[in-house]
Amino acid sequence: MKTTKYLSYYVGELPEGCRLCMGGMKLVYFATGLCGRSCFYCPLSKERRGRDVVYADEVPVKSLEDVIAEAKAIDARGVGVTGGDPVLRVDRVVETLKALREALSQKLHVHLYTTTQPHVNESSLSTLLDADIDELRLHPNLEVVDELAPLRLAVDMGFKAGLEVPAIPRFEDRICRVIERAEKLGASFVIINELEMTESNALALQVRGFKLKTGSVSAVQGSWETAMALLRSVEELGLSGHFCPAYIKDSAQFRNRLRRKARNIAMPHEVITRDPLLVKGVIEPPEGTSLEEALGRIKSIAPELHVYVNVSKSRLECNYKELKKLSKLLKGAGFKLSIVGELPTSFREQVMLKPI
């Protein structure tokens, strides 16, 4: 058993999709929230679950241009297609992947998450085969005996296919049996995710006796131990496997993706921190003063200061270090000053505010 630099665990070869994902190099394309199953442990939010909505990372998608813009913003080297069940909207998936490859003019590593339901059949898989899917990750039905027919078909058609399962405490034996069947059918890998408790699945998990792990905001107690046991079984079968703990999404995947995006969207006056945040100085005009008037007054006080007019937020911005040097002069002129930190997302959520 080996450990990645992000403190996840794997046996055999680490799947390329996982490596790129943890490095923040994959666009997460949420193709639809529709799914033919209603798994009690499904972590999807109420805004996505059961709804035919599309997201590129955290950005709601209205057109292909939205997906392309987000892929360029993070310098995407791959795409993780997820849902719901993306195969229910297979034509949408294929159209989007084609548009991304043309727009980015490069090879993109694509892994796609789906289920073992009847609509994952020869017709839909043929469509995906033409779309050059690098890893097909199938989620079996863990509440019944699943014969994994789509997995058998996918392997026969030439896909690199495997399983992706949550580590559900007390389900270890049945998940092991599923993994054993998958190995016999030609699966190449198994992805094991730590079970997470979210707002949408909390009640379903709690009535079954599941609890949050001490010190965690989402990981379910006992899931880590279950995952490690499953990973050892995967190793014994000679398969490659990866255990992705809950903290990986924030500590690695999300943060690394934001670092990549920050480099592309930062304005000249914004400083990128390790967090990462976009940090800048903010100048709010005295009451009754327009932005144009405020800019003129600032230029008369500090003509060398580079000032950005943020019309949407009705404020002026500049380098925070330069602002601190001029704070006495500007505050004396009636301006309200602060240092602001924003997440480098498309929404630029403000998460830090320090008055000067």
ChimeraX attribute file (.defattr): number of C-alpha atoms within 10 A of each C-alpha:
attribute: neighborCount
match mode: 1-to-1
recipient: residues
	/A:1	12
	/A:2	13
	/A:3	13
	/A:4	12
	/A:5	9
	/A:6	15
	/A:7	15
	/A:8	16
	/A:9	20
	/A:10	25
	/A:11	22
	/A:12	15
	/A:13	13
	/A:14	19
	/A:15	19
	/A:16	14
	/A:17	19
	/A:18	18
	/A:19	14
	/A:20	19
	/A:21	25
	/A:22	24
	/A:23	17
	/A:24	26
	/A:25	26
	/A:26	28
	/A:27	27
	/A:28	23
	/A:29	25
	/A:30	25
	/A:31	25
	/A:32	26
	/A:33	23
	/A:34	19
	/A:35	20
	/A:36	13
	/A:37	13
	/A:38	10
	/A:39	13
	/A:40	14
	/A:41	18
	/A:42	20
	/A:43	16
	/A:44	16
	/A:45	13
	/A:46	12
	/A:47	10
	/A:48	17
	/A:49	19
	/A:50	19
	/A:51	14
	/A:52	16
	/A:53	18
	/A:54	21
	/A:55	20
	/A:56	22
	/A:57	21
	/A:58	15
	/A:59	16
	/A:60	13
	/A:61	18
	/A:62	11
	/A:63	10
	/A:64	15
	/A:65	14
	/A:66	14
	/A:67	25
	/A:68	21
	/A:69	14
	/A:70	21
	/A:71	25
	/A:72	16
	/A:73	20
	/A:74	24
	/A:75	19
	/A:76	25
	/A:77	19
	/A:78	25
	/A:79	24
	/A:80	22
	/A:81	26
	/A:82	21
	/A:83	28
	/A:84	27
	/A:85	27
	/A:86	23
	/A:87	29
	/A:88	21
	/A:89	16
	/A:90	19
	/A:91	14
	/A:92	15
	/A:93	23
	/A:94	19
	/A:95	12
	/A:96	20
	/A:97	23
	/A:98	12
	/A:99	16
	/A:100	24
	/A:101	14
	/A:102	12
	/A:103	14
	/A:104	15
	/A:105	9
	/A:106	12
	/A:107	11
	/A:108	18
	/A:109	19
	/A:110	21
	/A:111	26
	/A:112	23
	/A:113	20
	/A:114	23
	/A:115	25
	/A:116	20
	/A:117	20
	/A:118	10
	/A:119	14
	/A:120	22
	/A:121	16
	/A:122	14
	/A:123	10
	/A:124	15
	/A:125	21
	/A:126	13
	/A:127	15
	/A:128	19
	/A:129	17
	/A:130	9
	/A:131	17
	/A:132	16
	/A:133	21
	/A:134	18
	/A:135	21
	/A:136	28
	/A:137	25
	/A:138	26
	/A:139	20
	/A:140	25
	/A:141	18
	/A:142	15
	/A:143	11
	/A:144	8
	/A:145	11
	/A:146	14
	/A:147	15
	/A:148	20
	/A:149	16
	/A:150	21
	/A:151	28
	/A:152	17
	/A:153	17
	/A:154	24
	/A:155	17
	/A:156	12
	/A:157	13
	/A:158	9
	/A:159	20
	/A:160	19
	/A:161	27
	/A:162	27
	/A:163	26
	/A:164	23
	/A:165	22
	/A:166	22
	/A:167	29
	/A:168	24
	/A:169	18
	/A:170	11
	/A:171	14
	/A:172	17
	/A:173	12
	/A:174	14
	/A:175	21
	/A:176	16
	/A:177	13
	/A:178	20
	/A:179	25
	/A:180	15
	/A:181	16
	/A:182	24
	/A:183	19
	/A:184	10
	/A:185	20
	/A:186	17
	/A:187	25
	/A:188	21
	/A:189	28
	/A:190	28
	/A:191	25
	/A:192	25
	/A:193	19
	/A:194	27
	/A:195	27
	/A:196	26
	/A:197	24
	/A:198	18
	/A:199	11
	/A:200	17
	/A:201	18
	/A:202	19
	/A:203	15
	/A:204	15
	/A:205	19
	/A:206	12
	/A:207	9
	/A:208	9
	/A:209	8
	/A:210	18
	/A:211	17
	/A:212	19
	/A:213	16
	/A:214	10
	/A:215	7
	/A:216	12
	/A:217	13
	/A:218	19
	/A:219	21
	/A:220	23
	/A:221	20
	/A:222	18
	/A:223	26
	/A:224	23
	/A:225	15
	/A:226	22
	/A:227	27
	/A:228	19
	/A:229	14
	/A:230	22
	/A:231	26
	/A:232	15
	/A:233	16
	/A:234	24
	/A:235	16
	/A:236	10
	/A:237	13
	/A:238	14
	/A:239	21
	/A:240	20
	/A:241	28
	/A:242	28
	/A:243	27
	/A:244	24
	/A:245	21
	/A:246	20
	/A:247	17
	/A:248	17
	/A:249	15
	/A:250	12
	/A:251	14
	/A:252	18
	/A:253	21
	/A:254	17
	/A:255	21
	/A:256	21
	/A:257	26
	/A:258	22
	/A:259	22
	/A:260	19
	/A:261	25
	/A:262	23
	/A:263	16
	/A:264	14
	/A:265	15
	/A:266	15
	/A:267	15
	/A:268	11
	/A:269	19
	/A:270	21
	/A:271	19
	/A:272	20
	/A:273	12
	/A:274	8
	/A:275	12
	/A:276	20
	/A:277	25
	/A:278	25
	/A:279	24
	/A:280	24
	/A:281	26
	/A:282	26
	/A:283	27
	/A:284	18
	/A:285	24
	/A:286	14
	/A:287	8
	/A:288	7
	/A:289	11
	/A:290	13
	/A:291	18
	/A:292	11
	/A:293	11
	/A:294	19
	/A:295	19
	/A:296	13
	/A:297	15
	/A:298	20
	/A:299	13
	/A:300	10
	/A:301	14
	/A:302	13
	/A:303	11
	/A:304	10
	/A:305	14
	/A:306	14
	/A:307	19
	/A:308	17
	/A:309	16
	/A:310	12
	/A:311	9
	/A:312	6
	/A:313	8
	/A:314	12
	/A:315	17
	/A:316	21
	/A:317	22
	/A:318	22
	/A:319	21
	/A:320	22
	/A:321	14
	/A:322	15
	/A:323	24
	/A:324	15
	/A:325	10
	/A:326	14
	/A:327	18
	/A:328	13
	/A:329	14
	/A:330	20
	/A:331	14
	/A:332	9
	/A:333	14
	/A:334	12
	/A:335	19
	/A:336	16
	/A:337	23
	/A:338	21
	/A:339	21
	/A:340	20
	/A:341	23
	/A:342	19
	/A:343	22
	/A:344	25
	/A:345	21
	/A:346	13
	/A:347	10
	/A:348	12
	/A:349	12
	/A:350	14
	/A:351	10
	/A:352	14
	/A:353	14
	/A:354	11
	/A:355	10
	/A:356	15
